[in-house]
């Protein structure tokens, strides 16, 4: 458990130091950081929360090099009252998202996601 908290601290610090915060809080059953490829892999009950939005899925990967992420396995993205559900969600450095596989959108606000 200590290693998970240390890894979360490293992730948060790294996000803050590069000036682009992807997530303030990342939890999963397992988090692994690969220092050679500069990627974080998360498996099992992945939850990413940045204070404005929450993303859940079975697994995910974040690449510090190009600041992109991919989550898969029953992904749910919620921001305000808007939701997107899909099998795989791609998040790009320009904050655009791409959902694939059984995509369902439910927009309730005028500001859609971003």
Secondary structure, 3 states (H helix, E strand, C coil): CHHHHHHHHHHHHHHHHCCCCCCCEEECCEEEEECCCCEEEEEEEEEEECCCEEEEEEEEEEECCCCEEEEEEEEEEEECCEEEEEEEEEECCCCCEEEECCCEEECCCCCCCC
